Amino acid sequence: MDPSVVLIVVVIFMITFVILGLHIGIVLGIASLLGAYLLLEDVGIALELANQAAYGVLRNSVFAAIPLFVLMGEFMSKSGMAGDLYKLSNYFLRKLPGRLAVATVFGNAIFAAVTGVSIASAMTFSRIAYPEMRSLGYKRSFALGSIAGSASLGMLIPPSVLLIVWGIVIEESIGKLFLAGFIPGIILAVLMGAYCSLHAGLRKELAPLPAKDEDLKPTGKEMFSGLGVIALILLVLGGLFMGFFTPSESAAVGCAGAIVFSFVKGLSISDYRVAIIQSGKTIAPILFLLMTAAMYAKFLALGGIADIIQGYITDLGLGAFGTTMLMIAIWLAMGTLIDSISIILLTVPIFWPLAEAAGWNVYAFAIFGILAIEAGLLTPPFGLLVYTVKGAVPDSSVTLGEIFKGSIPYWILMLIVMIIIWIWPATAVYLTR
């Protein structure tokens, strides 16, 4: 069958079943098999191509970093280290207006540098930070916005699961991608913290000042636990950036460190078992997605399907600026419907050649794309991070509208950092040299 016709059939199939709610991994797998069969007209060859793609993914040692980083985050969350980190941030930022919101931003940034998963950050700080802020009279939308908005740092500040997936898709150095995300991640965290403090300072009713007796200094055990998180960050990222560890090795070292610290914190055997099972529930869908995405990539390579799609976009004559704007629009729209990893797997194999032709640096474009995809997770009406916070906060009266309203300034800040990277790519490229 003609490749252009096959492409139309597969695209219609994928859009239809994604809208109907079928899991994106299943849609990718079936669409890839269908497309390969229509192109080759041989079931046996199509199945063999799928088998080769799946086997290639599952035996790739690079993927070991993903479950290890997720498991590390689960150990730290279950042991209460994330809560101790929040108390530590809260204490040292006590002189700032809106200090609990600022502590949430920086606590999220540090926690993100350990787990690399924005959903995990959103769930953790929804349970830790929201009750504290509400007990001190913080306005609900302001408190909820700081949690949902700053959770997006989890996919930018290394180590990031999204950057690992991005690096695998385009076969680029994951270590250098981590380096590329460091400066933009710090800039975004500082901008978010500054917004929280300035906004609370200008509108006192958003974040009332606490009484003196509520400025409680962390206990020695909490101090040790919070500093332990920072020590793990220095160990994992320092070893990675200095070339002592590969991404998979750094994840293993970090996971081992999390086991030690959580044991000191008193995590029980049953809690370890729960953490392992929970991380498995997170990891399994990701690895299944990566497997079916490899099948999708094989399909795109057959008959020049990827070249056909790129040709359609090029023929629009949008130029470098217009092509980049089109990619942003697609990422934001997709972010309202499906998760970040699925978006990367579906779009990056097609978008990166277009971006390269438009003059983008490979590392700057990766960070730019991650920001656009994460902004999509805060975009109405189906922002995934917003729904995560809604489901995790211990307050059934919270509405999605309140979270979306509070998240808008953080969404704007993400777009500002995207513009900075677009104008000054060195922001993301500098450390990779």
Secondary structure, DSSP 8 states (H G I E B T S, - for coil): --HHHHHHHHHHHHHHHHHTT--HHHHHHHHHHHHHHHHH--HHHHHHHHHHHHHHHHT-GGGGHHHHHHHHHHHHHHHTHHHHHHHHHHHHTTTSTTHHHHHHHHHHHHHHHHH--HHHHHHHHHHHHHHHHHHTT--HHHHHHHHHHHHGGGGTSSS-HHHHHHHHHHT--HHHHHHHHHHHHHHHHHHHHHHHHHHHHH-GGGS----GGG-----HHHHHHHHHHHHHHHHHHHHHHTTSS-HHHHHHHHHHHHHHHHHHTT--HHHHHHHHHHHHHHHHHHHHHHHHHHHHHHHHHGGGHHHHHHHHHHHT--HHHHHHHHHHHHHHHHHTTS-HHHHHHHHHHHHHHHHHHTT--HHHHHHHHHHHHHHHTTSTT--HHHHHHHHHSS-TT--HHHHHHHHHHHHHHHHHHHHHHHH-THHHHGGG-
